[in-house]
Amino acid sequence: MSGKLPATQAGGHRSAQEGHPHAGHAGWSREDAIARLESPERRRSLDPERFWDRVGLSPGATVLEVGAGTGYFAIPAARRVGPTGRVYAVDISAELIELLEERKVSQRLPTLVPVRSTHDRIPLPDAVASLVLLANVLHDVPDPTLTEARRLLAPEGRFVNLDWKKEGTPQGPPLEIRLTPREAEARLSAVGLSLKDSWEPGPHHYAQLFLLGGSP
């Protein structure tokens, strides 16, 4: 399969590598998503197991990922949280939600819960998650979705933003739509989150840990 996007996607917010839940995933086939979101290059530069090690994901946690795609982060998380935890894998794409349901069964992951969202609604109760993850999607997440993600975070929970550095990389979205760490912090502060930690999970990415605090 070609690594290039269709012409209708090449110049916009539908990069093959960004894990985009609101435009890109909605128009992808499952074959496109698997090829692009689970490429060997991606795994070498951004290993999900090492990422969860650094986050400190523990058994019993309730994780919610916005823009879960094929489950690149959500499936390893479901294995880690164990039978007392839960992982809500949220995406706008009906086809990818169907893929996640199939993987839930084939990989025997009863605590993986695929959830189809819309631009302005994630159909889950308030404060349901002890950890919310946005992985490579913040630059394309509309404000209503971001507000929803914050609504779903428990009072003592953690909110993790993982994103591409705003520099030339072998993969990833166009530079002009990427966010610097400061720009990402500004967006998340605007919905009532406070930055507490940051690190580099790979050569092309940065990660930020937020807690509830401040005025939305």
RODO-2510 file (C-alpha; in nm, 4 decimals, decimal comma):
residues 216
     n   res          X          Y          Z
     1     m     0,0000     0,0000     0,0000
     2     s     0,1221     0,3446    -0,0866
     3     g     0,2281     0,5693     0,1979
     4     k     0,0779     0,8712     0,0214
     5     l    -0,2610     1,0113     0,1025
     6     p    -0,5302     1,0666    -0,1582
     7     a    -0,5142     1,4072    -0,3215
     8     t    -0,8171     1,5222    -0,1243
     9     q    -0,6221     1,4721     0,1992
    10     a    -0,2716     1,5760     0,1061
    11     g    -0,2890     1,9394     0,2066
    12     g    -0,5241     1,9367     0,5027
    13     h    -0,5546     1,7942     0,8494
    14     r    -0,5677     1,4318     0,7399
    15     s    -0,2070     1,3232     0,7653
    16     a    -0,1541     0,9494     0,7635
    17     q     0,0508     0,9499     1,0798
    18     e    -0,1318     1,1785     1,3136
    19     g    -0,4026     0,9495     1,4469
    20     h    -0,6692     1,2095     1,3714
    21     p    -1,0112     1,1295     1,5185
    22     h    -1,2252     1,4024     1,3683
    23     a    -1,1352     1,4247     1,0001
    24     g    -0,8750     1,1668     0,9037
    25     h    -1,0166     0,8581     1,0742
    26     a    -1,3684     0,9310     0,9566
    27     g    -1,2647     0,8852     0,5935
    28     w    -1,0122     0,6020     0,6259
    29     s    -1,0664     0,2377     0,5495
    30     r    -0,9436    -0,0006     0,8146
    31     e    -0,6652    -0,1074     0,5771
    32     d    -0,5408     0,2511     0,5487
    33     a    -0,5563     0,2992     0,9240
    34     i    -0,3693    -0,0213     1,0034
    35     a    -0,0984     0,0502     0,7457
    36     r    -0,0472     0,4052     0,8631
    37     l    -0,1082     0,3921     1,2368
    38     e     0,0709     0,0615     1,2939
    39     s     0,3709     0,0982     1,0626
    40     p     0,7088    -0,0443     1,1698
    41     e     0,8517     0,3089     1,1538
    42     r     0,5964     0,4318     1,4040
    43     r     0,6627     0,1473     1,6438
    44     r     1,0383     0,2102     1,6310
    45     s     1,0046     0,5798     1,7089
    46     l     0,7099     0,5644     1,9513
    47     d     0,6766     0,2344     2,1338
    48     p     0,3424     0,2153     2,3206
    49     e     0,4753    -0,0141     2,5924
    50     r     0,7590     0,2230     2,6806
    51     f     0,5121     0,5099     2,6727
    52     w     0,2826     0,3418     2,9266
    53     d     0,5868     0,2525     3,1387
    54     r     0,6748     0,6220     3,1639
    55     v     0,3155     0,7230     3,2352
    56     g     0,3021     0,4620     3,5107
    57     l    -0,0229     0,3002     3,4037
    58     s    -0,1235     0,0556     3,6739
    59     p    -0,3818    -0,2227     3,7214
    60     g    -0,7290    -0,0981     3,8013
    61     a    -0,6970     0,2323     3,6137
    62     t    -0,9752     0,3646     3,3932
    63     v    -0,8262     0,5065     3,0730
    64     l    -1,0016     0,7085     2,8052
    65     e    -0,8273     0,7732     2,4736
    66     v    -0,9715     1,0327     2,2373
    67     g    -0,8991     0,9316     1,8787
    68     a    -0,8008     0,5733     1,9560
    69     g    -0,7836     0,4685     1,5904
    70     t    -0,6788     0,1040     1,5611
    71     g    -0,5979     0,0702     1,9317
    72     y    -0,2244     0,1366     1,9059
    73     f    -0,2202     0,2736     2,2617
    74     a    -0,5581     0,1504     2,3876
    75     i    -0,4953    -0,2211     2,3404
    76     p    -0,1667    -0,2289     2,5369
    77     a    -0,3414    -0,0180     2,8014
    78     a    -0,6262    -0,2700     2,8255
    79     r    -0,3766    -0,5466     2,8969
    80     r    -0,2097    -0,3393     3,1684
    81     v    -0,5172    -0,2276     3,3602
    82     g    -0,6288    -0,5873     3,4006
    83     p    -0,9698    -0,7212     3,5003
    84     t    -1,0368    -0,4424     3,7519
    85     g    -0,9632    -0,1615     3,5050
    86     r    -1,1219    -0,0321     3,1893
    87     v    -1,0100     0,1374     2,8680
    88     y    -1,2551     0,3478     2,6699
    89     a    -1,1278     0,3662     2,3098
    90     v    -1,3067     0,6668     2,1585
    91     d    -1,3181     0,7467     1,7881
    92     i    -1,5465     0,9170     1,5394
    93     s    -1,5017     0,6483     1,2724
    94     a    -1,7672     0,3756     1,2662
    95     e    -1,5325     0,1489     1,0707
    96     l    -1,2546     0,1805     1,3259
    97     i    -1,4942     0,1263     1,6151
    98     e    -1,5981    -0,1961     1,4396
    99     l    -1,2293    -0,2938     1,4090
   100     l    -1,1759    -0,2276     1,7798
   101     e    -1,4780    -0,4431     1,8655
   102     e    -1,3297    -0,7264     1,6590
   103     r    -0,9911    -0,6915     1,8264
   104     k    -1,1562    -0,6842     2,1673
   105     v    -1,2963    -1,0294     2,0955
   106     s    -1,0004    -1,1805     1,9090
   107     q    -0,7471    -1,0622     2,1691
   108     r    -0,9732    -1,1421     2,4646
   109     l    -0,9795    -0,7938     2,6110
   110     p    -1,3116    -0,7612     2,7950
   111     t    -1,2045    -0,4335     2,9576
   112     l    -1,1570    -0,2610     2,6194
   113     v    -1,4699    -0,0552     2,5482
   114     p    -1,4910     0,1021     2,2006
   115     v    -1,6999     0,4210     2,2025
   116     r    -1,8112     0,6100     1,8942
   117     s    -1,8132     0,9856     1,9462
   118     t    -1,9223     1,2940     1,7555
   119     h    -1,7502     1,6297     1,7278
   120     d    -1,9329     1,7618     2,0321
   121     r    -2,0253     1,4560     2,2381
   122     i    -1,8501     1,1574     2,3926
   123     p    -2,1370     0,9451     2,5318
   124     l    -1,9930     0,8648     2,8740
   125     p    -2,0710     0,9911     3,2277
   126     d    -1,8841     1,2746     3,3965
   127     a    -1,5477     1,2042     3,5640
   128     v    -1,5356     0,8458     3,4369
   129     a    -1,1595     0,8293     3,3668
   130     s    -0,8587     0,8308     3,5955
   131     l    -0,6416     0,8979     3,2878
   132     v    -0,7299     1,0707     2,9601
   133     l    -0,4969     1,0414     2,6601
   134     l    -0,4780     1,2496     2,3445
   135     a    -0,2151     1,0948     2,1158
   136     n    -0,1119     1,2982     1,8109
   137     v    -0,4551     1,4588     1,7768
   138     l    -0,4670     1,7863     1,9724
   139     h    -0,3953     2,0063     1,6697
   140     d    -0,7136     1,8750     1,5065
   141     v    -0,9417     1,8282     1,8067
   142     p    -1,2204     2,0896     1,8030
   143     d    -1,2969     2,2843     2,1177
   144     p    -1,6208     2,0952     2,2015
   145     t    -1,4367     1,7613     2,1950
   146     l    -1,1618     1,9006     2,4159
   147     t    -1,4213     2,0230     2,6622
   148     e    -1,5778     1,6768     2,6604
   149     a    -1,2410     1,5121     2,7290
   150     r    -1,1888     1,7388     3,0280
   151     r    -1,5430     1,6611     3,1526
   152     l    -1,4625     1,2917     3,1584
   153     l    -1,1514     1,3288     3,3761
   154     a    -1,1957     1,2384     3,7423
   155     p    -1,1026     1,5088     3,9987
   156     e    -0,7733     1,3403     4,0920
   157     g    -0,7076     1,2082     3,7424
   158     r    -0,4267     1,2700     3,4959
   159     f    -0,4546     1,4101     3,1435
   160     v    -0,1743     1,3228     2,8998
   161     n    -0,1106     1,5010     2,5714
   162     l     0,1265     1,3247     2,3311
   163     d     0,2129     1,5028     2,0087
   164     w     0,4548     1,5555     1,7236
   165     k     0,7377     1,8041     1,7688
   166     k     0,7041     2,1110     1,5519
   167     e     1,0062     2,0260     1,3394
   168     g     1,0904     1,8194     1,0353
   169     t     1,0279     1,4481     1,0946
   170     p     1,0180     1,1445     0,8629
   171     q     0,6437     1,1097     0,9252
   172     g     0,3654     1,3182     1,0678
   173     p     0,1285     1,6022     0,9850
   174     p     0,2312     1,9239     0,8075
   175     l     0,4455     2,1559     1,0188
   176     e     0,1965     2,4402     0,9873
   177     i    -0,0722     2,2556     1,1840
   178     r     0,1533     2,1116     1,4563
   179     l     0,1519     2,2663     1,8028
   180     t     0,4550     2,3595     2,0070
   181     p     0,4480     2,2454     2,3702
   182     r     0,3621     2,6009     2,4734
   183     e     0,0735     2,6176     2,2265
   184     a    -0,0550     2,2810     2,3462
   185     e    -0,0348     2,3981     2,7068
   186     a    -0,2346     2,7100     2,6187
   187     r    -0,5146     2,5047     2,4607
   188     l    -0,5381     2,2692     2,7560
   189     s    -0,5104     2,5440     3,0147
   190     a    -0,8108     2,7073     2,8493
   191     v    -1,0295     2,4108     2,9509
   192     g    -0,9091     2,4042     3,3098
   193     l    -0,5950     2,1879     3,3062
   194     s    -0,2541     2,2674     3,4598
   195     l     0,0778     2,1364     3,3290
   196     k     0,2716     1,9306     3,5859
   197     d     0,5327     1,7353     3,3876
   198     s     0,6748     1,6863     3,0387
   199     w     0,9121     1,4460     2,8664
   200     e     1,0190     1,3108     2,5264
   201     p     0,8834     0,9602     2,4626
   202     g     1,0688     0,9341     2,1313
   203     p     1,2839     1,1327     1,8899
   204     h     0,9892     1,2954     1,7129
   205     h     0,7419     1,3490     1,9973
   206     y     0,6833     1,5300     2,3237
   207     a     0,4462     1,4372     2,6049
   208     q     0,2812     1,6526     2,8704
   209     l     0,1056     1,5580     3,1924
   210     f    -0,1786     1,7795     3,3156
   211     l    -0,3977     1,7814     3,6257
   212     l    -0,7250     1,9585     3,6847
   213     g    -0,6730     2,3147     3,7958
   214     g    -0,7281     2,6682     3,6788
   215     s    -1,0346     2,8229     3,5227
   216     p    -1,1874     2,6685     3,2090
***
